[in-house]
Amino acid sequence: MKKISEDFSGTENGEAAKIYLANALSYLGKTEEAFKYYDDYSGGNPIFSAAAEYGKAGYYEVKKELEKAADGYEKAASLSKENPMNAQYLLNAAIVYIEMDKKDKAKDILISLKSDYSKSYVIKDVDRYMALVD
């Protein structure tokens, strides 16, 4: 992936390879290196753009830069209405807001998840987190 992302940088396929490489690095615990590839993504695919934002938000969460993490998760969810990961992105934002003791903000997101993503796989977790903000 690294070679593809370098050799084809600036093309849609090369930019997509950056996301796959960053995901792999992240799963291996190489968060600093993964962040560089997420941050370097410049493709036009909104799903990959969201994945890059989500990856950066995860990095910020690990680094305990929670405001940046929450903003990143929300930004990831806003990039494409058709992204099947939006509910997960928003749930992550709500969880971070709970960690920051911004329960009103978390509650707003959780309520919107229940109404806008009622068939999503994350709904099973929404009630559990809702109990923390009530």
LOVEX-104111 format. One record per atom (N, C-alpha, C): atom name; residue in three letters; residue number from 0; x, y, z. Coordinates in Angstrom, 2 decimals. Example, Ala and Ser with C-alpha at 12.3 -4.5 7.8 and 13.67 -1.06 7.14 Angstrom:
2
["N","ALA",0,[13.19,-5.69,7.80]];
["CA","ALA",0,[12.30,-4.50,7.80]];
["C","ALA",0,[13.20,-3.30,7.80]];
["N","SER",1,[12.85,-2.25,7.08]];
["CA","SER",1,[13.67,-1.06,7.14]];
["C","SER",1,[12.90,0.03,7.87]];
This chain:
134
["N","MET",0,[0.81,-1.19,0.00]];
["CA","MET",0,[0.00,0.00,0.00]];
["C","MET",0,[0.86,1.26,0.00]];
["N","LYS",1,[1.94,1.21,0.75]];
["CA","LYS",1,[2.80,2.39,0.84]];
["C","LYS",1,[3.35,2.76,-0.52]];
["N","LYS",2,[3.80,1.77,-1.26]];
["CA","LYS",2,[4.35,2.03,-2.59]];
["C","LYS",2,[3.26,2.58,-3.52]];
["N","ILE",3,[2.08,2.01,-3.46]];
["CA","ILE",3,[0.98,2.49,-4.31]];
["C","ILE",3,[0.64,3.93,-3.95]];
["N","SER",4,[0.55,4.21,-2.63]];
["CA","SER",4,[0.19,5.56,-2.22]];
["C","SER",4,[1.26,6.57,-2.64]];
["N","GLU",5,[2.52,6.14,-2.66]];
["CA","GLU",5,[3.60,7.04,-3.09]];
["C","GLU",5,[3.64,7.18,-4.61]];
["N","ASP",6,[3.57,6.03,-5.31]];
["CA","ASP",6,[3.69,6.06,-6.78]];
["C","ASP",6,[2.50,6.74,-7.45]];
["N","PHE",7,[1.34,6.64,-6.84]];
["CA","PHE",7,[0.12,7.18,-7.45]];
["C","PHE",7,[-0.48,8.33,-6.64]];
["N","SER",8,[0.35,8.97,-5.83]];
["CA","SER",8,[-0.12,10.10,-5.04]];
["C","SER",8,[-0.73,11.16,-5.95]];
["N","GLY",9,[-1.85,11.69,-5.54]];
["CA","GLY",9,[-2.53,12.69,-6.34]];
["C","GLY",9,[-3.61,12.11,-7.25]];
["N","THR",10,[-3.59,10.80,-7.44]];
["CA","THR",10,[-4.66,10.15,-8.20]];
["C","THR",10,[-5.67,9.60,-7.20]];
["N","GLU",11,[-6.87,9.35,-7.64]];
["CA","GLU",11,[-7.89,8.81,-6.72]];
["C","GLU",11,[-7.45,7.48,-6.13]];
["N","ASN",12,[-6.85,6.61,-6.95]];
["CA","ASN",12,[-6.40,5.32,-6.44]];
["C","ASN",12,[-5.26,5.47,-5.44]];
["N","GLY",13,[-4.35,6.35,-5.72]];
["CA","GLY",13,[-3.25,6.61,-4.79]];
["C","GLY",13,[-3.74,7.18,-3.48]];
["N","GLU",14,[-4.71,8.08,-3.58]];
["CA","GLU",14,[-5.27,8.68,-2.36]];
["C","GLU",14,[-6.05,7.63,-1.56]];
["N","ALA",15,[-6.78,6.76,-2.24]];
["CA","ALA",15,[-7.49,5.68,-1.55]];
["C","ALA",15,[-6.49,4.76,-0.84]];
["N","ALA",16,[-5.36,4.49,-1.48]];
["CA","ALA",16,[-4.34,3.65,-0.87]];
["C","ALA",16,[-3.83,4.27,0.43]];
["N","LYS",17,[-3.78,5.60,0.49]];
["CA","LYS",17,[-3.36,6.26,1.74]];
["C","LYS",17,[-4.29,5.91,2.89]];
["N","ILE",18,[-5.59,5.87,2.60]];
["CA","ILE",18,[-6.55,5.54,3.66]];
["C","ILE",18,[-6.39,4.09,4.11]];
["N","TYR",19,[-6.24,3.18,3.14]];
["CA","TYR",19,[-6.04,1.77,3.50]];
["C","TYR",19,[-4.75,1.60,4.30]];
["N","LEU",20,[-3.70,2.28,3.89]];
["CA","LEU",20,[-2.43,2.21,4.61]];
["C","LEU",20,[-2.57,2.80,6.01]];
["N","ALA",21,[-3.22,3.95,6.11]];
["CA","ALA",21,[-3.40,4.58,7.42]];
["C","ALA",21,[-4.22,3.68,8.34]];
["N","ASN",22,[-5.27,3.05,7.81]];
["CA","ASN",22,[-6.07,2.13,8.62]];
["C","ASN",22,[-5.23,0.97,9.12]];
["N","ALA",23,[-4.42,0.40,8.25]];
["CA","ALA",23,[-3.56,-0.72,8.65]];
["C","ALA",23,[-2.58,-0.29,9.73]];
["N","LEU",24,[-1.96,0.87,9.54]];
["CA","LEU",24,[-1.01,1.38,10.53]];
["C","LEU",24,[-1.70,1.63,11.87]];
["N","SER",25,[-2.90,2.17,11.80]];
["CA","SER",25,[-3.66,2.44,13.02]];
["C","SER",25,[-3.95,1.14,13.77]];
["N","TYR",26,[-4.39,0.12,13.05]];
["CA","TYR",26,[-4.67,-1.18,13.68]];
["C","TYR",26,[-3.43,-1.80,14.29]];
["N","LEU",27,[-2.26,-1.46,13.74]];
["CA","LEU",27,[-1.00,-1.98,14.27]];
["C","LEU",27,[-0.48,-1.14,15.43]];
["N","GLY",28,[-1.22,-0.08,15.78]];
["CA","GLY",28,[-0.81,0.77,16.89]];
["C","GLY",28,[0.19,1.85,16.51]];
["N","LYS",29,[0.42,2.02,15.23]];
["CA","LYS",29,[1.36,3.04,14.76]];
["C","LYS",29,[0.58,4.33,14.46]];
["N","THR",30,[0.05,4.93,15.53]];
["CA","THR",30,[-0.87,6.05,15.37]];
["C","THR",30,[-0.24,7.29,14.78]];
["N","GLU",31,[0.99,7.58,15.13]];
["CA","GLU",31,[1.65,8.77,14.59]];
["C","GLU",31,[1.80,8.67,13.07]];
["N","GLU",32,[2.26,7.51,12.62]];
["CA","GLU",32,[2.45,7.31,11.18]];
["C","GLU",32,[1.10,7.28,10.46]];
["N","ALA",33,[0.12,6.65,11.07]];
["CA","ALA",33,[-1.22,6.59,10.48]];
["C","ALA",33,[-1.79,8.00,10.32]];
["N","PHE",34,[-1.61,8.82,11.34]];
["CA","PHE",34,[-2.14,10.19,11.28]];
["C","PHE",34,[-1.58,10.95,10.08]];
["N","LYS",35,[-0.32,10.76,9.79]];
["CA","LYS",35,[0.30,11.47,8.65]];
["C","LYS",35,[-0.41,11.13,7.34]];
["N","TYR",36,[-0.77,9.87,7.17]];
["CA","TYR",36,[-1.46,9.47,5.94]];
["C","TYR",36,[-2.91,9.94,5.92]];
["N","TYR",37,[-3.58,9.88,7.06]];
["CA","TYR",37,[-4.93,10.43,7.12]];
["C","TYR",37,[-4.91,11.91,6.79]];
["N","ASP",38,[-3.97,12.60,7.39]];
["CA","ASP",38,[-3.88,14.05,7.21]];
["C","ASP",38,[-3.48,14.44,5.79]];
["N","ASP",39,[-2.76,13.55,5.13]];
["CA","ASP",39,[-2.27,13.84,3.77]];
["C","ASP",39,[-3.30,13.50,2.70]];
["N","TYR",40,[-4.40,12.86,3.07]];
["CA","TYR",40,[-5.41,12.49,2.08]];
["C","TYR",40,[-5.95,13.73,1.39]];
["N","SER",41,[-5.98,13.70,0.06]];
["CA","SER",41,[-6.49,14.87,-0.69]];
["C","SER",41,[-7.38,14.44,-1.86]];
["N","GLY",42,[-7.93,13.24,-1.76]];
["CA","GLY",42,[-8.80,12.76,-2.84]];
["C","GLY",42,[-10.18,13.39,-2.78]];
["N","GLY",43,[-10.96,13.10,-3.78]];
["CA","GLY",43,[-12.29,13.68,-3.89]];
["C","GLY",43,[-13.42,12.77,-3.46]];
["N","ASN",44,[-13.12,11.57,-3.03]];
["CA","ASN",44,[-14.16,10.63,-2.63]];
["C","ASN",44,[-14.65,10.98,-1.23]];
["N","PRO",45,[-15.93,11.32,-1.07]];
["CA","PRO",45,[-16.43,11.73,0.25]];
["C","PRO",45,[-16.37,10.64,1.31]];
["N","ILE",46,[-16.46,9.38,0.89]];
["CA","ILE",46,[-16.37,8.28,1.86]];
["C","ILE",46,[-14.95,8.19,2.41]];
["N","PHE",47,[-13.96,8.31,1.54]];
["CA","PHE",47,[-12.57,8.29,2.00]];
["C","PHE",47,[-12.22,9.56,2.76]];
["N","SER",48,[-12.79,10.69,2.36]];
["CA","SER",48,[-12.57,11.93,3.12]];
["C","SER",48,[-13.09,11.77,4.54]];
["N","ALA",49,[-14.26,11.15,4.67]];
["CA","ALA",49,[-14.83,10.91,5.99]];
["C","ALA",49,[-13.95,9.94,6.78]];
["N","ALA",50,[-13.43,8.91,6.11]];
["CA","ALA",50,[-12.55,7.95,6.78]];
["C","ALA",50,[-11.29,8.64,7.28]];
["N","ALA",51,[-10.77,9.58,6.49]];
["CA","ALA",51,[-9.58,10.33,6.91]];
["C","ALA",51,[-9.89,11.17,8.15]];
["N","GLU",52,[-11.04,11.85,8.14]];
["CA","GLU",52,[-11.43,12.65,9.30]];
["C","GLU",52,[-11.64,11.77,10.53]];
["N","TYR",53,[-12.27,10.63,10.33]];
["CA","TYR",53,[-12.51,9.70,11.42]];
["C","TYR",53,[-11.17,9.20,11.99]];
["N","GLY",54,[-10.25,8.87,11.11]];
["CA","GLY",54,[-8.94,8.42,11.55]];
["C","GLY",54,[-8.20,9.48,12.35]];
["N","LYS",55,[-8.26,10.72,11.87]];
["CA","LYS",55,[-7.61,11.82,12.61]];
["C","LYS",55,[-8.30,12.03,13.96]];
["N","ALA",56,[-9.61,11.93,13.98]];
["CA","ALA",56,[-10.35,12.09,15.24]];
["C","ALA",56,[-9.94,11.00,16.24]];
["N","GLY",57,[-9.79,9.78,15.76]];
["CA","GLY",57,[-9.34,8.70,16.63]];
["C","GLY",57,[-7.96,8.96,17.20]];
["N","TYR",58,[-7.09,9.51,16.37]];
["CA","TYR",58,[-5.75,9.89,16.83]];
["C","TYR",58,[-5.85,10.92,17.95]];
["N","TYR",59,[-6.68,11.95,17.73]];
["CA","TYR",59,[-6.83,12.98,18.75]];
["C","TYR",59,[-7.43,12.41,20.04]];
["N","GLU",60,[-8.34,11.47,19.90]];
["CA","GLU",60,[-8.92,10.85,21.09]];
["C","GLU",60,[-7.86,10.10,21.89]];
["N","VAL",61,[-7.01,9.36,21.20]];
["CA","VAL",61,[-5.92,8.64,21.87]];
["C","VAL",61,[-4.99,9.62,22.57]];
["N","LYS",62,[-4.76,10.76,21.96]];
["CA","LYS",62,[-3.87,11.78,22.52]];
["C","LYS",62,[-4.56,12.64,23.58]];
["N","LYS",63,[-5.83,12.34,23.87]];
["CA","LYS",63,[-6.64,13.06,24.85]];
["C","LYS",63,[-6.89,14.52,24.46]];
["N","GLU",64,[-6.87,14.79,23.17]];
["CA","GLU",64,[-7.28,16.09,22.64]];
["C","GLU",64,[-8.75,15.94,22.25]];
["N","LEU",65,[-9.59,15.88,23.28]];
["CA","LEU",65,[-10.97,15.46,23.10]];
["C","LEU",65,[-11.82,16.43,22.29]];
["N","GLU",66,[-11.59,17.70,22.41]];
["CA","GLU",66,[-12.36,18.67,21.62]];
["C","GLU",66,[-12.11,18.45,20.12]];
["N","LYS",67,[-10.84,18.27,19.76]];
["CA","LYS",67,[-10.50,17.99,18.36]];
["C","LYS",67,[-11.10,16.67,17.91]];
["N","ALA",68,[-11.10,15.68,18.80]];
["CA","ALA",68,[-11.66,14.37,18.46]];
["C","ALA",68,[-13.15,14.48,18.17]];
["N","ALA",69,[-13.88,15.13,19.05]];
["CA","ALA",69,[-15.33,15.26,18.86]];
["C","ALA",69,[-15.64,16.03,17.59]];
["N","ASP",70,[-14.92,17.12,17.36]];
["CA","ASP",70,[-15.11,17.90,16.13]];
["C","ASP",70,[-14.84,17.04,14.90]];
["N","GLY",71,[-13.78,16.24,14.96]];
["CA","GLY",71,[-13.43,15.38,13.83]];
["C","GLY",71,[-14.47,14.33,13.54]];
["N","TYR",72,[-15.00,13.71,14.59]];
["CA","TYR",72,[-16.05,12.71,14.39]];
["C","TYR",72,[-17.30,13.35,13.77]];
["N","GLU",73,[-17.66,14.53,14.25]];
["CA","GLU",73,[-18.83,15.21,13.68]];
["C","GLU",73,[-18.58,15.63,12.24]];
["N","LYS",74,[-17.37,16.09,11.96]];
["CA","LYS",74,[-17.04,16.47,10.59]];
["C","LYS",74,[-17.11,15.26,9.67]];
["N","ALA",75,[-16.60,14.13,10.12]];
["CA","ALA",75,[-16.63,12.90,9.31]];
["C","ALA",75,[-18.08,12.55,8.95]];
["N","ALA",76,[-18.98,12.70,9.91]];
["CA","ALA",76,[-20.39,12.37,9.67]];
["C","ALA",76,[-21.08,13.35,8.73]];
["N","SER",77,[-20.52,14.53,8.60]];
["CA","SER",77,[-21.17,15.57,7.78]];
["C","SER",77,[-20.75,15.56,6.31]];
["N","LEU",78,[-19.78,14.75,5.95]];
["CA","LEU",78,[-19.20,14.83,4.61]];
["C","LEU",78,[-20.03,14.16,3.52]];
["N","SER",79,[-20.85,13.19,3.89]];
["CA","SER",79,[-21.69,12.51,2.90]];
["C","SER",79,[-22.92,11.94,3.59]];
["N","LYS",80,[-24.08,12.29,3.10]];
["CA","LYS",80,[-25.31,11.76,3.69]];
["C","LYS",80,[-25.47,10.26,3.41]];
["N","GLU",81,[-24.81,9.75,2.39]];
["CA","GLU",81,[-24.94,8.34,2.01]];
["C","GLU",81,[-23.94,7.43,2.71]];
["N","ASN",82,[-23.09,7.97,3.55]];
["CA","ASN",82,[-22.06,7.16,4.19]];
["C","ASN",82,[-22.69,6.26,5.26]];
["N","PRO",83,[-22.55,4.94,5.10]];
["CA","PRO",83,[-23.15,4.03,6.07]];
["C","PRO",83,[-22.47,4.09,7.45]];
["N","MET",84,[-21.35,4.76,7.56]];
["CA","MET",84,[-20.63,4.87,8.82]];
["C","MET",84,[-21.03,6.09,9.65]];
["N","ASN",85,[-21.89,6.95,9.13]];
["CA","ASN",85,[-22.23,8.19,9.82]];
["C","ASN",85,[-22.74,7.97,11.24]];
["N","ALA",86,[-23.57,6.98,11.43]];
["CA","ALA",86,[-24.09,6.71,12.77]];
["C","ALA",86,[-22.95,6.38,13.74]];
["N","GLN",87,[-22.00,5.59,13.28]];
["CA","GLN",87,[-20.85,5.26,14.14]];
["C","GLN",87,[-20.03,6.50,14.44]];
["N","TYR",88,[-19.82,7.33,13.43]];
["CA","TYR",88,[-19.07,8.57,13.65]];
["C","TYR",88,[-19.74,9.44,14.70]];
["N","LEU",89,[-21.06,9.58,14.60]];
["CA","LEU",89,[-21.79,10.41,15.55]];
["C","LEU",89,[-21.81,9.79,16.95]];
["N","LEU",90,[-21.92,8.47,17.02]];
["CA","LEU",90,[-21.86,7.82,18.32]];
["C","LEU",90,[-20.51,8.08,18.98]];
["N","ASN",91,[-19.45,8.00,18.21]];
["CA","ASN",91,[-18.13,8.29,18.76]];
["C","ASN",91,[-18.06,9.73,19.28]];
["N","ALA",92,[-18.63,10.66,18.54]];
["CA","ALA",92,[-18.65,12.06,18.99]];
["C","ALA",92,[-19.39,12.17,20.31]];
["N","ALA",93,[-20.54,11.52,20.42]];
["CA","ALA",93,[-21.32,11.57,21.66]];
["C","ALA",93,[-20.53,11.00,22.83]];
["N","ILE",94,[-19.84,9.90,22.60]];
["CA","ILE",94,[-19.04,9.28,23.66]];
["C","ILE",94,[-17.95,10.23,24.13]];
["N","VAL",95,[-17.30,10.89,23.20]];
["CA","VAL",95,[-16.25,11.85,23.56]];
["C","VAL",95,[-16.85,13.02,24.34]];
["N","TYR",96,[-18.02,13.50,23.91]];
["CA","TYR",96,[-18.66,14.58,24.66]];
["C","TYR",96,[-19.00,14.14,26.08]];
["N","ILE",97,[-19.40,12.89,26.26]];
["CA","ILE",97,[-19.65,12.38,27.61]];
["C","ILE",97,[-18.36,12.41,28.42]];
["N","GLU",98,[-17.26,11.98,27.80]];
["CA","GLU",98,[-15.96,12.02,28.48]];
["C","GLU",98,[-15.58,13.43,28.90]];
["N","MET",99,[-15.97,14.42,28.09]];
["CA","MET",99,[-15.65,15.82,28.39]];
["C","MET",99,[-16.67,16.44,29.33]];
["N","ASP",100,[-17.65,15.66,29.77]];
["CA","ASP",100,[-18.74,16.12,30.63]];
["C","ASP",100,[-19.59,17.20,29.94]];
["N","LYS",101,[-19.72,17.08,28.64]];
["CA","LYS",101,[-20.63,17.93,27.86]];
["C","LYS",101,[-21.85,17.10,27.53]];
["N","LYS",102,[-22.60,16.79,28.57]];
["CA","LYS",102,[-23.71,15.85,28.45]];
["C","LYS",102,[-24.85,16.38,27.59]];
["N","ASP",103,[-25.08,17.69,27.60]];
["CA","ASP",103,[-26.15,18.24,26.76]];
["C","ASP",103,[-25.84,18.03,25.28]];
["N","LYS",104,[-24.59,18.27,24.90]];
["CA","LYS",104,[-24.18,18.07,23.51]];
["C","LYS",104,[-24.29,16.58,23.14]];
["N","ALA",105,[-23.82,15.71,24.04]];
["CA","ALA",105,[-23.91,14.27,23.80]];
["C","ALA",105,[-25.37,13.84,23.66]];
["N","LYS",106,[-26.22,14.36,24.52]];
["CA","LYS",106,[-27.64,13.99,24.48]];
["C","LYS",106,[-28.28,14.41,23.16]];
["N","ASP",107,[-27.96,15.61,22.67]];
["CA","ASP",107,[-28.49,16.06,21.38]];
["C","ASP",107,[-28.11,15.10,20.26]];
["N","ILE",108,[-26.86,14.67,20.26]];
["CA","ILE",108,[-26.41,13.73,19.23]];
["C","ILE",108,[-27.11,12.39,19.37]];
["N","LEU",109,[-27.23,11.90,20.59]];
["CA","LEU",109,[-27.88,10.61,20.82]];
["C","LEU",109,[-29.35,10.64,20.40]];
["N","ILE",110,[-30.02,11.74,20.69]];
["CA","ILE",110,[-31.42,11.88,20.27]];
["C","ILE",110,[-31.52,11.88,18.75]];
["N","SER",111,[-30.61,12.59,18.08]];
["CA","SER",111,[-30.65,12.61,16.61]];
["C","SER",111,[-30.31,11.24,16.04]];
["N","LEU",112,[-29.44,10.50,16.70]];
["CA","LEU",112,[-29.15,9.14,16.25]];
["C","LEU",112,[-30.40,8.27,16.30]];
["N","LYS",113,[-31.16,8.39,17.38]];
["CA","LYS",113,[-32.38,7.58,17.52]];
["C","LYS",113,[-33.39,7.90,16.43]];
["N","SER",114,[-33.48,9.17,16.05]];
["CA","SER",114,[-34.49,9.53,15.05]];
["C","SER",114,[-33.97,9.37,13.62]];
["N","ASP",115,[-32.73,9.73,13.38]];
["CA","ASP",115,[-32.20,9.73,12.00]];
["C","ASP",115,[-31.60,8.39,11.58]];
["N","TYR",116,[-31.18,7.58,12.54]];
["CA","TYR",116,[-30.50,6.32,12.22]];
["C","TYR",116,[-31.11,5.16,13.00]];
["N","SER",117,[-32.43,5.12,13.05]];
["CA","SER",117,[-33.13,4.14,13.87]];
["C","SER",117,[-32.85,2.69,13.47]];
["N","LYS",118,[-32.41,2.45,12.26]];
["CA","LYS",118,[-32.14,1.09,11.80]];
["C","LYS",118,[-30.65,0.74,11.81]];
["N","SER",119,[-29.84,1.65,12.31]];
["CA","SER",119,[-28.40,1.44,12.34]];
["C","SER",119,[-28.01,0.42,13.41]];
["N","TYR",120,[-26.91,-0.24,13.19]];
["CA","TYR",120,[-26.40,-1.21,14.16]];
["C","TYR",120,[-25.95,-0.54,15.46]];
["N","VAL",121,[-25.71,0.77,15.47]];
["CA","VAL",121,[-25.25,1.44,16.69]];
["C","VAL",121,[-26.39,1.76,17.65]];
["N","ILE",122,[-27.63,1.63,17.19]];
["CA","ILE",122,[-28.78,2.00,18.01]];
["C","ILE",122,[-28.79,1.21,19.32]];
["N","LYS",123,[-28.33,-0.02,19.29]];
["CA","LYS",123,[-28.30,-0.83,20.51]];
["C","LYS",123,[-27.46,-0.18,21.61]];
["N","ASP",124,[-26.48,0.63,21.21]];
["CA","ASP",124,[-25.62,1.31,22.18]];
["C","ASP",124,[-26.16,2.67,22.61]];
["N","VAL",125,[-27.04,3.23,21.82]];
["CA","VAL",125,[-27.52,4.59,22.09]];
["C","VAL",125,[-28.23,4.67,23.44]];
["N","ASP",126,[-29.11,3.72,23.74]];
["CA","ASP",126,[-29.83,3.75,25.02]];
["C","ASP",126,[-28.87,3.65,26.21]];
["N","ARG",127,[-27.86,2.85,26.06]];
["CA","ARG",127,[-26.87,2.70,27.13]];
["C","ARG",127,[-26.19,4.04,27.43]];
["N","TYR",128,[-25.79,4.75,26.37]];
["CA","TYR",128,[-25.15,6.05,26.57]];
["C","TYR",128,[-26.16,7.12,26.97]];
["N","MET",129,[-27.40,6.98,26.51]];
["CA","MET",129,[-28.45,7.93,26.90]];
["C","MET",129,[-28.65,7.90,28.42]];
["N","ALA",130,[-28.51,6.72,29.01]];
["CA","ALA",130,[-28.65,6.60,30.46]];
["C","ALA",130,[-27.57,7.39,31.20]];
["N","LEU",131,[-26.45,7.61,30.57]];
["CA","LEU",131,[-25.37,8.37,31.20]];
["C","LEU",131,[-25.59,9.88,31.15]];
["N","VAL",132,[-26.44,10.32,30.22]];
["CA","VAL",132,[-26.62,11.77,30.06]];
["C","VAL",132,[-27.95,12.27,30.61]];
["N","ASP",133,[-28.83,11.36,31.02]];
["CA","ASP",133,[-30.13,11.77,31.59]];
["C","ASP",133,[-30.01,12.15,33.04]];
